[in-house]
Amino acid sequence: MKYSLIILISVFALGFNTKAQVESFILEPEYSSSSYAKMAMMEEEHDFGKIEQGIPISHTFKFENKGDAPLIISNVKTSCGCTASEYSKEEILPGEMGYLKATYNASKTGHFNKSLTVSSNGGDVVLSIKGEVY
C-alpha cells in the first residue's frame, strides 16, 4: 500500500511537470513596444508595356517583412476604378513574404500610369503600374 501511494504521487508529479513543459512550447512570441513592422518591396513599379484594350492584366508585387513585429496590411487604395487589388490578408511575420496583386482593366487606348497606396502598420507604400493600351 505504501509503495502504491508513492508510485501514484510520482506519476502525478511527472504528468504535471510534462504538462508545464508542453505549454512552454505553445506560447506565442512576445513583441515589445519598440518592435515594428517594415514592408520591403521587391519592386515599386511595373511596366506592362503594350497591352490590348478590354483585356484585364495583372501583376503581383512581392514584399518581405524586414521588421521585428508582424506586418498587417489595413487598406489598399487605387487611383481609379479601373484598377483592382488583392493582397495578403493574414499577418506577415518577420522574415516572411507577402504579396499584392494589381489588376488593370483598360477601357481606353493610350498611355496609362496608375497608383496603389498600401497602408499597413509598417507605414504607407505607393506602388505604380503603367503601360500603353492599343
N, C-alpha and C positions, 0 to 999 in steps of 0.2 A: 504494500500500500504506500509506504514511504517513497519507494522508487517510482511508482506511478505518478505521484504528485510532483516529484522533481522533474520527470520527463515531460509532464503536461506543462509545467511552468517554463521549461526550456523551449519547448515547441512554440508556445505562445510568444515568448520573448523574441525568438528567432523570426517568427512570422511578422511581428510588429516592426522589427528592425528592417526586414526586407521591404515592407511597405514604405517605410520612410525613405529608403534608398531609391525606390522606383519613382516616387513622387518628385524627387530632386531632379530627375532627368526630364520631367514633363514641364517644368517651369519655363515660362516664356522669358526671352531675354528682356532685360530692363534697359530703357534708354533714358539717359539723363536729360536735364533741361538744356544742356549745352549741345545735345545731339541735333543734327539737322540732316535733311534730305537734299540731294543735289542731282538734278537731271542733266546728264551729259549726253547731248545728241551726237549721233554718228555723222549727221549732216543736218543743215537747217534749211536747205533749198534744193528743190528738184526741178529740172527742166525736162518736160515731156517731149520737147522738140515739136515736130509737126504731127497733129492728131486730126482724125476725121470728125466732122461735125455730127452731133447727135448720138455719139457712142461714148458712154461713161468710161473713164480711165482712172486707174488708182495707182498710188504709190505708198509704200509702207516705210515710215520713218522709224528708226530704232534708236533706243537710248538706254543708258545704264545709270543706275542709282549709284553715284560716286560718294554719297554722303554716308553717315553712320546711323541713320534712322530710316524707317520705312517711308517710301515716297508714295503719295496718293494724288492722283490727278482729280481735281474737283470739277473742271469745266474745260471745254474746248469751244472757242467762238470762231466761226468762219466769217470771212469778209463779205460773203454773198450767199444767196440761197442755192447757187449752182454748185457749191462745194459742201460735201458731207464728210463726217469723220466717224471713226470707230477707234477705240483705244483701250488700253489695259484698264480694266475696272477694279481689279484687286490691287492691294498694296504691293509695291515692288520693294523687296528687302534690299539692304545694302549689298552691292556687288551683283545684283540680278538685273536682267534686261527687261524692258517693256517696249511697247510699240504704239504708234499712232498711224492709222491708215487714212489717207486723204483721197477722196474720190471727187473728180471734177466731171460735170456733165455739160459739155459745150453746146450751147444753143445758138451762138453767133460765131461768124467767121472772124478771123483776125487774131492779133496777139492778145494774150491774157496774162495777168500776174495777180494771183490771189494769195491771201494770208490766212493762217490759222493761229490763233493765240491760245496757247496751252497754259492753263492755270493749275498750279499744284502747291503743296506745302513746301516745295523746294524753289518757289519763285515762278515767274512767268517766262515763257519762251515763245518767240514768234517764228513760225515756220512759213515758207512760201513755196508755191508751185507756179510754174509758168510754162508757156509754150505758144504755139500758133495753131489755130484751128483753120482747116481748109474745107 
